[in-house]
Amino acid sequence: NQAQTIADQVVLLERDLARPPAKRRRPPAERLHMIAQLAEAIKRKPIEEPLDREKGVHSEQANALLQETANRILQDWLDVRTDNPTAVSYTLSATNEDCIAVNRLWFKMVVENIIENAVRFLHEEPSPRLEIGTRRVGNMIEMTFADNGPGIPSDRQSLLAKEPIIKGPDEPGHGIGLFLVRLVMETYQGTIRIENNTPRGTIVTLSFP
C-alpha cells in the first residue's frame, strides 16, 4: 500500500545516501520529492479500510459496479467542466454473471485515478471522448478506459505503472496515480496494461481474475 511504498522509498534513500554521489541510483532530491508525492496522495484520497486481499472484499457484478462507480466520479468532474464536456460511452460486453472480487473503496480509488488522468488531459481536446468497457477474456474480466487525448509518451508508458514518475511542479497528471493502481491490482491478483489508442489517445486496461 502507499504507506509501505513510502517506507520502501525511505530505505532506498538511506542506501543512496550511503553511496558516493557518483554511484547513487537517483539524486536524493528526487527520492524526497517522490516520498512527498506519495504522502500527499494519502492526504487527498484517504482510505479507511486497509488494502488487503480479503478484508472488505466481496463478489461484485462487474458491469454494474463499474458503471455505478464511473458515473459518480464523472459527475463530479463534468459538473465543473461544462465549457468542453467529455462525451462518455459504455460498451459493457461482460455478462451479468461475470463478477470480480474487490473492496468497493479501493475499486473506487482505482477507477478514480484512471478517469481523473484521462479527463484532465482531454480538457484541451476539441471533441473529448472517453469510452469505458468490459469484456471477458479467458478466465479474466477486463475493464477498459479509452480516450482520444494527447496520449502518453512511449518512454513513460513502460514506467507509469511500475514506479512513481517524477514530474515538474506545473506538470499535471501521471505522477503516482497509475503506480498506486498497480499496487491495488496486484493485491487482487490482477494487472494493469497501458497502450496507445487509434488514431490517438490512451487505453488503460484492468484485468481481474
C-alpha positions as protocol buffer text, in pm:
chain_id: "A"
residue {
  index: 1
  type: ASN
  ca { x: 0 y: 0 z: 0 }
}
residue {
  index: 2
  type: GLN
  ca { x: 100 y: 367 z: -2 }
}
residue {
  index: 3
  type: ALA
  ca { x: 250 y: 361 z: 348 }
}
residue {
  index: 4
  type: GLN
  ca { x: 465 y: 59 z: 265 }
}
residue {
  index: 5
  type: THR
  ca { x: 577 y: 229 z: -58 }
}
residue {
  index: 6
  type: ILE
  ca { x: 686 y: 535 z: 140 }
}
residue {
  index: 7
  type: ALA
  ca { x: 879 y: 311 z: 379 }
}
residue {
  index: 8
  type: ASP
  ca { x: 1046 y: 139 z: 83 }
}
residue {
  index: 9
  type: GLN
  ca { x: 1146 y: 473 z: -65 }
}
residue {
  index: 10
  type: VAL
  ca { x: 1296 y: 581 z: 268 }
}
residue {
  index: 11
  type: VAL
  ca { x: 1510 y: 265 z: 272 }
}
residue {
  index: 12
  type: LEU
  ca { x: 1625 y: 332 z: -85 }
}
residue {
  index: 13
  type: LEU
  ca { x: 1704 y: 691 z: 6 }
}
residue {
  index: 14
  type: GLU
  ca { x: 1914 y: 578 z: 302 }
}
residue {
  index: 15
  type: ARG
  ca { x: 2105 y: 334 z: 79 }
}
residue {
  index: 16
  type: ASP
  ca { x: 2166 y: 604 z: -181 }
}
residue {
  index: 17
  type: LEU
  ca { x: 2296 y: 846 z: 81 }
}
residue {
  index: 18
  type: ALA
  ca { x: 2542 y: 580 z: 197 }
}
residue {
  index: 19
  type: ARG
  ca { x: 2691 y: 558 z: -153 }
}
residue {
  index: 20
  type: PRO
  ca { x: 2937 y: 802 z: -308 }
}
residue {
  index: 21
  type: PRO
  ca { x: 2746 y: 1067 z: -509 }
}
residue {
  index: 22
  type: ALA
  ca { x: 2870 y: 928 z: -842 }
}
residue {
  index: 23
  type: LYS
  ca { x: 2723 y: 584 z: -764 }
}
residue {
  index: 24
  type: ARG
  ca { x: 2379 y: 692 z: -644 }
}
residue {
  index: 25
  type: ARG
  ca { x: 2090 y: 548 z: -846 }
}
residue {
  index: 26
  type: ARG
  ca { x: 1886 y: 870 z: -809 }
}
residue {
  index: 27
  type: PRO
  ca { x: 1956 y: 1214 z: -666 }
}
residue {
  index: 28
  type: PRO
  ca { x: 1830 y: 1239 z: -306 }
}
residue {
  index: 29
  type: ALA
  ca { x: 1606 y: 1531 z: -405 }
}
residue {
  index: 30
  type: GLU
  ca { x: 1416 y: 1303 z: -644 }
}
residue {
  index: 31
  type: ARG
  ca { x: 1359 y: 1043 z: -373 }
}
residue {
  index: 32
  type: LEU
  ca { x: 1237 y: 1310 z: -132 }
}
residue {
  index: 33
  type: HIS
  ca { x: 1004 y: 1454 z: -395 }
}
residue {
  index: 34
  type: MET
  ca { x: 863 y: 1107 z: -462 }
}
residue {
  index: 35
  type: ILE
  ca { x: 801 y: 1048 z: -89 }
}
residue {
  index: 36
  type: ALA
  ca { x: 627 y: 1385 z: -65 }
}
residue {
  index: 37
  type: GLN
  ca { x: 401 y: 1298 z: -360 }
}
residue {
  index: 38
  type: LEU
  ca { x: 304 y: 965 z: -205 }
}
residue {
  index: 39
  type: ALA
  ca { x: 223 y: 1131 z: 126 }
}
residue {
  index: 40
  type: GLU
  ca { x: 13 y: 1393 z: -50 }
}
residue {
  index: 41
  type: ALA
  ca { x: -182 y: 1121 z: -230 }
}
residue {
  index: 42
  type: ILE
  ca { x: -271 y: 964 z: 104 }
}
residue {
  index: 43
  type: LYS
  ca { x: -393 y: 1300 z: 231 }
}
residue {
  index: 44
  type: ARG
  ca { x: -604 y: 1365 z: -80 }
}
residue {
  index: 45
  type: LYS
  ca { x: -762 y: 1020 z: -102 }
}
residue {
  index: 46
  type: PRO
  ca { x: -781 y: 875 z: 248 }
}
residue {
  index: 47
  type: ILE
  ca { x: -899 y: 514 z: 261 }
}
residue {
  index: 48
  type: GLU
  ca { x: -1046 y: 394 z: 590 }
}
residue {
  index: 49
  type: GLU
  ca { x: -1004 y: 23 z: 516 }
}
residue {
  index: 50
  type: PRO
  ca { x: -654 y: -126 z: 472 }
}
residue {
  index: 51
  type: LEU
  ca { x: -558 y: -268 z: 137 }
}
residue {
  index: 52
  type: ASP
  ca { x: -592 y: -642 z: 184 }
}
residue {
  index: 53
  type: ARG
  ca { x: -671 y: -939 z: -41 }
}
residue {
  index: 54
  type: GLU
  ca { x: -956 y: -1049 z: 186 }
}
residue {
  index: 55
  type: LYS
  ca { x: -1071 y: -770 z: 420 }
}
residue {
  index: 56
  type: GLY
  ca { x: -1377 y: -589 z: 289 }
}
residue {
  index: 57
  type: VAL
  ca { x: -1366 y: -788 z: -33 }
}
residue {
  index: 58
  type: HIS
  ca { x: -1696 y: -904 z: -187 }
}
residue {
  index: 59
  type: SER
  ca { x: -1800 y: -1054 z: -518 }
}
residue {
  index: 60
  type: GLU
  ca { x: -1945 y: -776 z: -733 }
}
residue {
  index: 61
  type: GLN
  ca { x: -2119 y: -784 z: -1070 }
}
residue {
  index: 62
  type: ALA
  ca { x: -1857 y: -628 z: -1298 }
}
residue {
  index: 63
  type: ASN
  ca { x: -2082 y: -423 z: -1529 }
}
residue {
  index: 64
  type: ALA
  ca { x: -2298 y: -277 z: -1254 }
}
residue {
  index: 65
  type: LEU
  ca { x: -2005 y: -192 z: -1026 }
}
residue {
  index: 66
  type: LEU
  ca { x: -1803 y: -24 z: -1300 }
}
residue {
  index: 67
  type: GLN
  ca { x: -2091 y: 183 z: -1437 }
}
residue {
  index: 68
  type: GLU
  ca { x: -2211 y: 292 z: -1093 }
}
residue {
  index: 69
  type: THR
  ca { x: -1860 y: 389 z: -981 }
}
residue {
  index: 70
  type: ALA
  ca { x: -1763 y: 565 z: -1304 }
}
residue {
  index: 71
  type: ASN
  ca { x: -2090 y: 762 z: -1320 }
}
residue {
  index: 72
  type: ARG
  ca { x: -2037 y: 903 z: -972 }
}
residue {
  index: 73
  type: ILE
  ca { x: -1679 y: 1005 z: -1047 }
}
residue {
  index: 74
  type: LEU
  ca { x: -1764 y: 1152 z: -1386 }
}
residue {
  index: 75
  type: GLN
  ca { x: -2049 y: 1354 z: -1242 }
}
residue {
  index: 76
  type: ASP
  ca { x: -1807 y: 1535 z: -1011 }
}
residue {
  index: 77
  type: TRP
  ca { x: -1564 y: 1607 z: -1296 }
}
residue {
  index: 78
  type: LEU
  ca { x: -1816 y: 1702 z: -1563 }
}
residue {
  index: 79
  type: ASP
  ca { x: -2004 y: 1936 z: -1331 }
}
residue {
  index: 80
  type: VAL
  ca { x: -1701 y: 2166 z: -1322 }
}
residue {
  index: 81
  type: ARG
  ca { x: -1606 y: 2125 z: -1691 }
}
residue {
  index: 82
  type: THR
  ca { x: -1919 y: 2250 z: -1863 }
}
residue {
  index: 83
  type: ASP
  ca { x: -1730 y: 2456 z: -2124 }
}
residue {
  index: 84
  type: ASN
  ca { x: -1595 y: 2149 z: -2304 }
}
residue {
  index: 85
  type: PRO
  ca { x: -1770 y: 1837 z: -2169 }
}
residue {
  index: 86
  type: THR
  ca { x: -1628 y: 1493 z: -2233 }
}
residue {
  index: 87
  type: ALA
  ca { x: -1853 y: 1254 z: -2425 }
}
residue {
  index: 88
  type: VAL
  ca { x: -1866 y: 930 z: -2226 }
}
residue {
  index: 89
  type: SER
  ca { x: -1991 y: 599 z: -2365 }
}
residue {
  index: 90
  type: TYR
  ca { x: -2014 y: 245 z: -2230 }
}
residue {
  index: 91
  type: THR
  ca { x: -1967 y: -86 z: -2408 }
}
residue {
  index: 92
  type: LEU
  ca { x: -2037 y: -349 z: -2144 }
}
residue {
  index: 93
  type: SER
  ca { x: -1970 y: -682 z: -2315 }
}
residue {
  index: 94
  type: ALA
  ca { x: -1926 y: -883 z: -1997 }
}
residue {
  index: 95
  type: THR
  ca { x: -2235 y: -1078 z: -1892 }
}
residue {
  index: 96
  type: ASN
  ca { x: -2441 y: -1027 z: -1577 }
}
residue {
  index: 97
  type: GLU
  ca { x: -2282 y: -1345 z: -1440 }
}
residue {
  index: 98
  type: ASP
  ca { x: -1930 y: -1202 z: -1469 }
}
residue {
  index: 99
  type: CYS
  ca { x: -1817 y: -1091 z: -1124 }
}
residue {
  index: 100
  type: ILE
  ca { x: -1496 y: -960 z: -965 }
}
residue {
  index: 101
  type: ALA
  ca { x: -1383 y: -982 z: -602 }
}
residue {
  index: 102
  type: VAL
  ca { x: -1284 y: -637 z: -475 }
}
residue {
  index: 103
  type: ASN
  ca { x: -1319 y: -391 z: -191 }
}
residue {
  index: 104
  type: ARG
  ca { x: -1552 y: -115 z: -317 }
}
residue {
  index: 105
  type: LEU
  ca { x: -1347 y: 165 z: -160 }
}
residue {
  index: 106
  type: TRP
  ca { x: -1024 y: 53 z: -324 }
}
residue {
  index: 107
  type: PHE
  ca { x: -1201 y: -16 z: -653 }
}
residue {
  index: 108
  type: LYS
  ca { x: -1330 y: 342 z: -650 }
}
residue {
  index: 109
  type: MET
  ca { x: -976 y: 470 z: -594 }
}
residue {
  index: 110
  type: VAL
  ca { x: -854 y: 270 z: -895 }
}
residue {
  index: 111
  type: VAL
  ca { x: -1127 y: 394 z: -1129 }
}
residue {
  index: 112
  type: GLU
  ca { x: -1099 y: 749 z: -997 }
}
residue {
  index: 113
  type: ASN
  ca { x: -727 y: 767 z: -1070 }
}
residue {
  index: 114
  type: ILE
  ca { x: -774 y: 643 z: -1427 }
}
residue {
  index: 115
  type: ILE
  ca { x: -1068 y: 872 z: -1505 }
}
residue {
  index: 116
  type: GLU
  ca { x: -904 y: 1177 z: -1347 }
}
residue {
  index: 117
  type: ASN
  ca { x: -591 y: 1127 z: -1557 }
}
residue {
  index: 118
  type: ALA
  ca { x: -799 y: 1092 z: -1874 }
}
residue {
  index: 119
  type: VAL
  ca { x: -1037 y: 1384 z: -1817 }
}
residue {
  index: 120
  type: ARG
  ca { x: -758 y: 1617 z: -1705 }
}
residue {
  index: 121
  type: PHE
  ca { x: -581 y: 1583 z: -2040 }
}
residue {
  index: 122
  type: LEU
  ca { x: -897 y: 1565 z: -2251 }
}
residue {
  index: 123
  type: HIS
  ca { x: -999 y: 1915 z: -2146 }
}
residue {
  index: 124
  type: GLU
  ca { x: -789 y: 2071 z: -2422 }
}
residue {
  index: 125
  type: GLU
  ca { x: -921 y: 1842 z: -2697 }
}
residue {
  index: 126
  type: PRO
  ca { x: -1180 y: 1984 z: -2943 }
}
residue {
  index: 127
  type: SER
  ca { x: -1406 y: 1676 z: -2909 }
}
residue {
  index: 128
  type: PRO
  ca { x: -1302 y: 1494 z: -2590 }
}
residue {
  index: 129
  type: ARG
  ca { x: -1420 y: 1133 z: -2568 }
}
residue {
  index: 130
  type: LEU
  ca { x: -1389 y: 857 z: -2310 }
}
residue {
  index: 131
  type: GLU
  ca { x: -1505 y: 502 z: -2386 }
}
residue {
  index: 132
  type: ILE
  ca { x: -1547 y: 265 z: -2092 }
}
residue {
  index: 133
  type: GLY
  ca { x: -1596 y: -106 z: -2146 }
}
residue {
  index: 134
  type: THR
  ca { x: -1596 y: -456 z: -2002 }
}
residue {
  index: 135
  type: ARG
  ca { x: -1532 y: -794 z: -2160 }
}
residue {
  index: 136
  type: ARG
  ca { x: -1439 y: -1148 z: -2065 }
}
residue {
  index: 137
  type: VAL
  ca { x: -1102 y: -1273 z: -2190 }
}
residue {
  index: 138
  type: GLY
  ca { x: -1048 y: -1635 z: -2091 }
}
residue {
  index: 139
  type: ASN
  ca { x: -1061 y: -1652 z: -1712 }
}
residue {
  index: 140
  type: MET
  ca { x: -1020 y: -1276 z: -1668 }
}
residue {
  index: 141
  type: ILE
  ca { x: -1265 y: -986 z: -1667 }
}
residue {
  index: 142
  type: GLU
  ca { x: -1119 y: -680 z: -1841 }
}
residue {
  index: 143
  type: MET
  ca { x: -1226 y: -320 z: -1787 }
}
residue {
  index: 144
  type: THR
  ca { x: -1104 y: -70 z: -2046 }
}
residue {
  index: 145
  type: PHE
  ca { x: -1079 y: 310 z: -2044 }
}
residue {
  index: 146
  type: ALA
  ca { x: -1003 y: 451 z: -2391 }
}
residue {
  index: 147
  type: ASP
  ca { x: -964 y: 824 z: -2456 }
}
residue {
  index: 148
  type: ASN
  ca { x: -874 y: 1038 z: -2756 }
}
residue {
  index: 149
  type: GLY
  ca { x: -638 y: 1268 z: -2569 }
}
residue {
  index: 150
  type: PRO
  ca { x: -276 y: 1355 z: -2644 }
}
residue {
  index: 151
  type: GLY
  ca { x: -153 y: 1010 z: -2540 }
}
residue {
  index: 152
  type: ILE
  ca { x: 139 y: 913 z: -2319 }
}
residue {
  index: 153
  type: PRO
  ca { x: 500 y: 923 z: -2444 }
}
residue {
  index: 154
  type: SER
  ca { x: 631 y: 573 z: -2512 }
}
residue {
  index: 155
  type: ASP
  ca { x: 920 y: 615 z: -2269 }
}
residue {
  index: 156
  type: ARG
  ca { x: 670 y: 677 z: -1988 }
}
residue {
  index: 157
  type: GLN
  ca { x: 423 y: 403 z: -2076 }
}
residue {
  index: 158
  type: SER
  ca { x: 658 y: 129 z: -1959 }
}
residue {
  index: 159
  type: LEU
  ca { x: 727 y: 309 z: -1630 }
}
residue {
  index: 160
  type: LEU
  ca { x: 391 y: 455 z: -1530 }
}
residue {
  index: 161
  type: ALA
  ca { x: 253 y: 150 z: -1354 }
}
residue {
  index: 162
  type: LYS
  ca { x: 592 y: 35 z: -1223 }
}
residue {
  index: 163
  type: GLU
  ca { x: 710 y: 334 z: -1022 }
}
residue {
  index: 164
  type: PRO
  ca { x: 610 y: 693 z: -943 }
}
residue {
  index: 165
  type: ILE
  ca { x: 708 y: 937 z: -1217 }
}
residue {
  index: 166
  type: ILE
  ca { x: 900 y: 1245 z: -1115 }
}
residue {
  index: 167
  type: LYS
  ca { x: 716 y: 1545 z: -1259 }
}
residue {
  index: 168
  type: GLY
  ca { x: 780 y: 1915 z: -1276 }
}
residue {
  index: 169
  type: PRO
  ca { x: 576 y: 2134 z: -1038 }
}
residue {
  index: 170
  type: ASP
  ca { x: 349 y: 2255 z: -1320 }
}
residue {
  index: 171
  type: GLU
  ca { x: 309 y: 1922 z: -1499 }
}
residue {
  index: 172
  type: PRO
  ca { x: -38 y: 1770 z: -1445 }
}
residue {
  index: 173
  type: GLY
  ca { x: -134 y: 1406 z: -1403 }
}
residue {
  index: 174
  type: HIS
  ca { x: 61 y: 1079 z: -1438 }
}
residue {
  index: 175
  type: GLY
  ca { x: 260 y: 1128 z: -1118 }
}
residue {
  index: 176
  type: ILE
  ca { x: 183 y: 837 z: -892 }
}
residue {
  index: 177
  type: GLY
  ca { x: -183 y: 762 z: -967 }
}
residue {
  index: 178
  type: LEU
  ca { x: -128 y: 467 z: -1200 }
}
residue {
  index: 179
  type: PHE
  ca { x: 151 y: 338 z: -978 }
}
residue {
  index: 180
  type: LEU
  ca { x: -98 y: 319 z: -690 }
}
residue {
  index: 181
  type: VAL
  ca { x: -346 y: 149 z: -924 }
}
residue {
  index: 182
  type: ARG
  ca { x: -89 y: -122 z: -993 }
}
residue {
  index: 183
  type: LEU
  ca { x: -42 y: -184 z: -619 }
}
residue {
  index: 184
  type: VAL
  ca { x: -417 y: -233 z: -575 }
}
residue {
  index: 185
  type: MET
  ca { x: -450 y: -455 z: -882 }
}
residue {
  index: 186
  type: GLU
  ca { x: -162 y: -677 z: -768 }
}
residue {
  index: 187
  type: THR
  ca { x: -328 y: -716 z: -429 }
}
residue {
  index: 188
  type: TYR
  ca { x: -636 y: -852 z: -605 }
}
residue {
  index: 189
  type: GLN
  ca { x: -416 y: -1069 z: -830 }
}
residue {
  index: 190
  type: GLY
  ca { x: -498 y: -856 z: -1133 }
}
residue {
  index: 191
  type: THR
  ca { x: -296 y: -645 z: -1376 }
}
residue {
  index: 192
  type: ILE
  ca { x: -295 y: -303 z: -1542 }
}
residue {
  index: 193
  type: ARG
  ca { x: -194 y: -251 z: -1905 }
}
residue {
  index: 194
  type: ILE
  ca { x: -130 y: 82 z: -2080 }
}
residue {
  index: 195
  type: GLU
  ca { x: -117 y: 119 z: -2457 }
}
residue {
  index: 196
  type: ASN
  ca { x: -181 y: 364 z: -2741 }
}
residue {
  index: 197
  type: ASN
  ca { x: -530 y: 419 z: -2876 }
}
residue {
  index: 198
  type: THR
  ca { x: -600 y: 455 z: -3250 }
}
residue {
  index: 199
  type: PRO
  ca { x: -567 y: 707 z: -3409 }
}
residue {
  index: 200
  type: ARG
  ca { x: -458 y: 884 z: -3088 }
}
residue {
  index: 201
  type: GLY
  ca { x: -503 y: 871 z: -2716 }
}
residue {
  index: 202
  type: THR
  ca { x: -453 y: 607 z: -2448 }
}
residue {
  index: 203
  type: ILE
  ca { x: -617 y: 280 z: -2345 }
}
residue {
  index: 204
  type: VAL
  ca { x: -585 y: 163 z: -1985 }
}
residue {
  index: 205
  type: THR
  ca { x: -695 y: -197 z: -1926 }
}
residue {
  index: 206
  type: LEU
  ca { x: -761 y: -354 z: -1587 }
}
residue {
  index: 207
  type: SER
  ca { x: -770 y: -735 z: -1574 }
}
residue {
  index: 208
  type: PHE
  ca { x: -942 y: -908 z: -1281 }
}
residue {
  index: 209
  type: PRO
  ca { x: -941 y: -1283 z: -1213 }
}
